[in-house]
Amino acid sequence: MKDHQQITDDLVLYAMRELPETQAAEVRRHLNDCPSCRRDLSELNSDMAILALSSVGAAPPQRSRERLLNAVKAEPRRAKMFVMHRPWWSFVPSFAAVLLTVFGLLLWRENTGLRHRLETSQQGSAQHQADLERARLVLDALTSPQSSHFALVATKSQPVPEGRASYLQTNGTLVFTAQHLPPLPPRKIYQLWLIPASGSAPMPFGTFRPDAHGNASIILTNIGTDKQVPAKMFAVTLEPEGGSQTPTMPIIMAGA
Amino acid sequence: MSSATSAKGQSQVTDSMLISRIRAGDEDALALLHDRYAQVVYSVALRVLAETTQAEDILQELFLQLWRNPQAFDSNRGSLGAWLAVIARHRAIDYLRRRRPETDIEDVVIAVDTRVEQTTDRNMAIAKIRAAVEGLPAEQRKPLEMAFFEGLTHSEISSKTGEPLGTIKTRIRAALLTLRKVLVA
């Protein structure tokens, strides 16, 4: 792609019709957007005219006029138009029609743009809805009491408590699921803890009771900003009913 | 009405008026424009082609095109005479290069108002231009005429004259600028 200076250098060649078509097309594109080059070109065309006029001298043969008029007579007849001077106000309807046409075109263009934006927005919204629906189905599968949960372990081994925590600090969301939890002793409850990466004190992240099959889950959204800290690990302890502010040993499960 | 009076009356009709009449299908208006500018078109084409039959063909073709499409000329684009001179040159070069006419007649805009409607004005202007061209240094005039009237590309001129391509470009541009200054002075 040539820059402005290169196009300027080529203008004489363009005016003299010396440029190959590909380069001439490039100059034409540039001229569409460059008033300065358009002005230069029109001056160059004037130079061409001056130069051409310097060769004026020989008169054409007398027959050329007759030849032209005969050729014109052989042309298909044109509908004659009446050319007359009209008062200025007679142009008002035409002018108004042109204005209306331009205005209509502008409205049509704006309408097309809006429709396009609406379609894009609708497509985005539909995608958003689909994503939400999928997330809801996943959550249902994880948390619904009607869900069946299966733990696959090596054969001939006893299932041990295990849990899985998915924590997204940036939007304050936690999904925790656990399996094979032993039944709770009387007046006791399981409690989940976040162990901060900073090394500060563990933060309580909710209490839970396992169902008859030893399964449990916690889903937290909109966790307060005071708790949205980088996690080093999560842990589960057994606490008195109502939960604790500090974990009670021993740790039942922990995972980094 | 005497013929002198008639000729005077015709000379007062501007090119724009004649173009308007051609748009309305007035063949006499085309004949008047032919009388006014046939010599310009023909002699420019003849200078390039050096062949009278082909020059006459260009003349015929150009005026027929003006008849078919008179709106192609817009008086805002410059004077009709200057415009026709440029188009005639481009058409003749197309002939010379044996290529399909590629000059879009609506594509040429003339900046300087080179008034050549009146024969007297035209003769004076042409004499002035010719003197300016002849007054150019030979090293500028020669490549300019080779490019403009012989249709040689800058590269062809360079190999023909043995001068570097850049020098040819510079001299042609300088020659055009000199002519411009002479005419607007």
Interface residues (C-beta under 8 A of the other chain):
Chain A: D9 V12 L13 M16 R17 E18 R38 R39 L41 S42 E43 L44 N45 S46 D47 M48 A49 I50 L51 A52 L53 S54 S55 V56 G57 A58 A59 P60 P61 S64 R65 R67 L68 L69 A71 V72 K73 E75 R77 R78 A79 K80 M81 F82 V83
Chain B: S20 R21 R23 A24 G25 E27 L30 A31 H34 D35 A38 Q39 V40 V41 Y42 S43 V44 L46 R47 T52 A55 E56 L59 Q60 F63 L64 W67 R68 G78 G81 A82 W83 A85 V86 A88 R89 H90 I93 D94 E102 T103 V108 V109 I110 A111 V112 T114 V116 R122 A125 I126 I129 R130 A132 V133 L144 A147 F148 F149 T153 H154 K169 I172 R173 L176 L177 L179 R180 L183
